[in-house]
Amino acid sequence: MTLQSSDGSVEQTILPATRDIGDFTVRRALPSAKRRMVGPFVFLDSFGPVVLRPGQGSDTRPHPHIGLSTVTYLIDGEIEHRDSERYVQTIRPGEVNLMTAGRGIVHSERSGEVSRARTETMFGFQAWLGLPLDKEETDPGFQHVAAADIPVIADHGVEVRLLAGSLGGRRSPTGIFSDTLYADVALGAGMRFPIESLHIERAVYVVSGAIEVDGQTGRFGQDELVVFKPDTEVILRAAGPTRLMLLGGEPLEGPRHIFWNFVSSRKDRIEQAAEDWRARRFPGVPGDEAEFIPLPDMPPRPAG
């Protein structure tokens, strides 16, 4: 569901689509029917929180990507990443995993042995950032950013962890290819938080609590994506203890097509990637080669 707004600094509010995948509930805020992107963000999922008992776990089998970077960030739990470039990395709360697909990469995300042996809460976010035109076919790669290396901006009841891009004169070490803003923001009750207009497109996803926006009526609550108008002054106020994901940046040079796990400025490139996966021409994931996610049916191509 999407609501349009003509008053104040809020352009849209988006209520994410929700679906269950096994033991998990996934909420997808981007893309939606009314909003395809915010800055370079073409995809935003939140998953959990879900309590996994001993013997349970998360199992995303090997699958391919092209034309994007994935950014994985956990609030609770652990996930083991493996990919066709031979990177193996466990991600824990407060850390960032950045995987750049470029011309093509295959990866899996699973709970490790230690996680499966205990009771564990799983809760986190995965975002996809479309790549600039001159980087769509770049070499695939991977970067892990430790929690201690993420810049923290803290001041009187406001704490900002800068996961990617720039904010307030600080820059994250996460290797993003375009102007980007991505941050985990914690606000104490009643705290005000201005969002600078340096970035053209800006939005917040309310993880918990609620916010008010100066000049706007009403409140915005948990699991709402609030998109702001460009070049407007945005000042938030926390109605109680509140946590937000702040995202945005400069829009990509043109629209991006998305099919399954593929993102590209060209439909024919997506068709090629789909055929390559169907024919098993993508590389395998060392240590996780027994399974894979099959290609779903492709939508028919319009005539003409």
ZIVEN-V906007 format. One record per residue. N is the residue number from 1. RES is the residue in one small letter. SS is DSSP state (A for helix, B for strand, O for the rest). D_CENTER is the distance of its C-alpha to the mean C-alpha in Angstrom with 1 decimal. Layout:
# ZIVEN-V906007
N;RES;SS;D_CENTER
N;RES;SS;D_CENTER
This chain:
# ZIVEN-V906007
1;m;O;19.3
2;t;B;19.0
3;l;B;21.4
4;q;B;22.7
5;s;O;24.2
6;s;O;26.9
7;d;O;27.8
8;g;O;26.6
9;s;O;23.4
10;v;B;21.1
11;e;B;20.5
12;q;B;18.7
13;t;B;17.4
14;i;B;15.3
15;l;B;15.7
16;p;O;13.1
17;a;B;14.8
18;t;B;15.4
19;r;B;16.5
20;d;B;18.0
21;i;B;17.6
22;g;O;20.4
23;d;O;20.2
24;f;B;16.6
25;t;B;15.6
26;v;B;12.2
27;r;B;11.3
28;r;B;9.6
29;a;B;9.6
30;l;B;8.8
31;p;O;11.0
32;s;O;14.0
33;a;O;17.6
34;k;O;18.1
35;r;O;15.0
36;r;O;13.4
37;m;O;11.4
38;v;B;11.1
39;g;O;12.2
40;p;O;10.6
41;f;B;7.3
42;v;B;8.4
43;f;B;6.0
44;l;B;4.2
45;d;B;5.8
46;s;B;7.8
47;f;B;10.6
48;g;B;14.0
49;p;B;15.9
50;v;B;18.4
51;v;B;21.4
52;l;B;22.2
53;r;O;25.9
54;p;O;27.7
55;g;O;27.5
56;q;O;24.3
57;g;O;20.9
58;s;O;17.7
59;d;B;18.4
60;t;B;16.1
61;r;B;18.8
62;p;B;18.7
63;h;B;17.1
64;p;B;16.7
65;h;B;14.3
66;i;B;15.6
67;g;O;14.8
68;l;B;11.2
69;s;B;9.4
70;t;B;6.8
71;v;B;5.6
72;t;B;6.5
73;y;B;8.0
74;l;B;10.8
75;i;B;13.0
76;d;B;15.6
77;g;O;16.7
78;e;B;16.6
79;i;B;15.3
80;e;B;17.2
81;h;B;15.7
82;r;B;18.2
83;d;B;18.2
84;s;O;21.0
85;e;O;21.3
86;r;O;22.6
87;y;O;20.0
88;v;B;20.0
89;q;B;18.0
90;t;B;17.6
91;i;B;14.7
92;r;B;15.8
93;p;O;14.9
94;g;O;14.3
95;e;O;13.5
96;v;B;10.9
97;n;B;10.8
98;l;B;10.3
99;m;B;11.6
100;t;B;13.0
101;a;O;14.4
102;g;O;16.7
103;r;O;19.8
104;g;O;18.6
105;i;B;17.5
106;v;B;17.7
107;h;B;16.1
108;s;B;16.3
109;e;B;14.8
110;r;B;17.6
111;s;O;19.2
112;g;O;21.9
113;e;A;25.5
114;v;A;25.5
115;s;A;22.8
116;r;A;24.7
117;a;O;27.9
118;r;O;26.9
119;t;O;25.5
120;e;B;21.9
121;t;B;19.2
122;m;B;15.8
123;f;B;12.9
124;g;B;9.4
125;f;B;5.6
126;q;B;3.6
127;a;B;1.3
128;w;B;5.1
129;l;B;7.5
130;g;B;11.0
131;l;O;13.8
132;p;O;16.9
133;l;A;19.9
134;d;A;21.7
135;k;A;18.9
136;e;O;17.9
137;e;O;20.5
138;t;O;20.1
139;d;O;20.8
140;p;O;18.1
141;g;B;17.3
142;f;B;15.5
143;q;B;15.3
144;h;B;15.2
145;v;B;15.4
146;a;O;17.6
147;a;A;17.2
148;a;A;20.6
149;d;A;19.4
150;i;O;16.7
151;p;B;18.6
152;v;B;19.4
153;i;B;21.0
154;a;B;23.1
155;d;B;25.9
156;h;O;27.8
157;g;O;25.5
158;v;B;22.3
159;e;B;20.0
160;v;B;17.0
161;r;B;15.1
162;l;B;13.9
163;l;B;10.9
164;a;B;11.0
165;g;B;13.5
166;s;B;16.4
167;l;B;17.8
168;g;O;21.4
169;g;O;22.8
170;r;B;20.6
171;r;B;18.4
172;s;O;15.9
173;p;O;17.0
174;t;O;13.7
175;g;O;14.8
176;i;O;12.8
177;f;O;15.1
178;s;O;15.0
179;d;O;15.4
180;t;B;12.2
181;l;B;11.6
182;y;B;9.0
183;a;B;10.9
184;d;B;11.8
185;v;B;15.0
186;a;B;17.9
187;l;B;20.8
188;g;O;24.2
189;a;O;26.1
190;g;O;27.4
191;m;O;25.6
192;r;B;24.9
193;f;B;22.0
194;p;B;22.3
195;i;B;19.3
196;e;O;20.9
197;s;O;21.1
198;l;O;20.8
199;h;O;17.5
200;i;O;18.3
201;e;B;15.5
202;r;B;14.1
203;a;B;12.6
204;v;B;12.1
205;y;B;10.8
206;v;B;13.7
207;v;B;13.1
208;s;B;16.9
209;g;O;20.0
210;a;B;20.6
211;i;B;20.9
212;e;B;23.6
213;v;B;23.4
214;d;O;26.6
215;g;O;28.4
216;q;O;26.6
217;t;O;28.1
218;g;O;26.6
219;r;O;23.7
220;f;B;20.1
221;g;B;19.2
222;q;O;16.8
223;d;O;13.9
224;e;B;14.7
225;l;B;12.5
226;v;B;15.1
227;v;B;15.2
228;f;B;18.0
229;k;O;20.7
230;p;O;20.9
231;d;O;23.6
232;t;O;24.1
233;e;O;24.7
234;v;B;22.2
235;i;B;23.3
236;l;B;21.8
237;r;B;23.9
238;a;B;22.9
239;a;O;25.1
240;g;O;24.9
241;p;O;22.9
242;t;B;19.3
243;r;B;15.8
244;l;B;13.1
245;m;B;9.6
246;l;B;10.8
247;l;B;9.1
248;g;B;11.0
249;g;B;13.4
250;e;O;15.9
251;p;O;15.7
252;l;O;16.0
253;e;O;19.7
254;g;O;19.7
255;p;O;18.0
256;r;O;16.0
257;h;B;16.9
258;i;B;14.8
259;f;B;16.6
260;w;O;15.2
261;n;O;13.2
262;f;B;14.8
263;v;B;13.9
264;s;B;17.0
265;s;O;19.2
266;r;O;22.0
267;k;A;22.6
268;d;A;25.1
269;r;A;22.7
270;i;A;20.6
271;e;A;23.9
272;q;A;24.9
273;a;A;21.8
274;a;A;22.4
275;e;A;26.0
276;d;A;25.4
277;w;A;23.4
278;r;A;26.1
279;a;O;28.7
280;r;O;27.0
281;r;O;27.1
282;f;O;23.8
283;p;O;24.4
284;g;O;24.2
285;v;O;22.4
286;p;O;25.2
287;g;O;25.8
288;d;O;23.9
289;e;O;25.8
290;a;O;27.5
291;e;O;24.8
292;f;O;22.3
293;i;O;20.5
294;p;O;22.8
295;l;O;21.9
296;p;O;21.9
297;d;O;24.4
298;m;O;23.6
299;p;O;24.5
300;p;O;27.8
301;r;O;27.9
302;p;O;29.6
303;a;O;33.2
304;g;O;34.4
